[in-house]
């Protein structure tokens, strides 16, 4: 007998049902997430700018002034829009 006679006929591929996986998709995804978390090195903390206390207080005052100016500008713009709608 030749090797051709022992093989499957060419027109008929063998159909085997897929074997069910032993792991659920949820467990598989969870294990991938855990592996990523474990294999990722920790990030170094961002360096904080350290300056004299005066400069930090001055910076906070400038921030507050800028916020107040932005609020005033927004209120002025809303007031102008109200006049346009009334006209």
C-alpha positions in Angstrom: 0.0 0.0 0.0 1.1 3.5 -0.7 1.1 6.5 1.7 -1.6 8.1 -0.5 -4.1 5.4 0.1 -3.8 5.8 3.9 -4.3 9.6 3.9 -7.7 11.3 3.9 -9.3 11.8 0.5 -8.3 15.2 -0.9 -11.8 16.5 -1.3 -12.9 15.8 2.3 -10.9 17.6 5.1 -11.4 16.1 8.5 -13.8 18.0 10.7 -13.1 17.8 14.4 -15.1 19.9 16.8 -13.0 22.4 18.7 -12.0 21.3 22.2 -13.5 23.5 24.9 -10.9 25.6 26.7 -10.2 24.8 30.3 -10.1 28.5 31.2 -13.0 31.1 30.9 -12.4 34.3 29.0 -12.9 36.3 32.2 -10.2 34.3 34.0 -7.9 34.6 31.0 -8.3 38.4 30.8 -7.8 38.7 34.6 -4.6 36.8 34.4 -3.3 39.0 31.6 -4.1 42.1 33.6 -2.4 40.7 36.6 0.7 39.7 34.6 0.9 43.2 33.1 0.6 44.8 36.6 3.4 42.6 38.0 5.7 43.0 35.0 5.4 46.8 34.8 8.1 48.5 36.8 6.9 51.2 39.3 7.2 54.7 38.1 9.4 57.1 40.0 7.4 59.9 41.7 7.5 63.2 39.9 9.9 65.6 41.5 8.2 68.4 43.4 9.5 72.0 43.0 10.7 73.2 46.3 11.2 76.9 46.7 11.0 79.4 49.5 7.6 79.6 51.2 7.1 83.2 50.0 7.2 82.1 46.4 4.6 79.4 46.9 2.3 81.9 48.6 2.8 84.4 45.8 2.0 81.7 43.3 -1.2 80.8 45.1 -2.2 84.5 45.2 -1.6 84.8 41.4 -3.7 81.7 40.8 -6.6 83.1 42.8 -6.4 86.4 41.0 -6.4 84.6 37.6 -9.4 82.5 38.6 -11.3 85.6 39.8 -10.5 87.4 36.5 -11.7 84.4 34.5 -14.9 84.3 36.5 -15.5 88.0 35.9 -14.9 87.6 32.1 -17.4 84.7 32.0 -20.0 86.8 33.8 -19.4 89.7 31.5 -19.8 87.5 28.4 -23.0 86.0 29.8 -24.4 89.5 30.5 -23.6 90.5 26.9 -25.4 87.5 25.5 -28.5 88.3 27.6 -28.6 91.8 26.1 -28.4 90.3 22.6 -31.2 87.9 23.2 -33.4 90.6 24.7 -32.9 92.9 21.7 
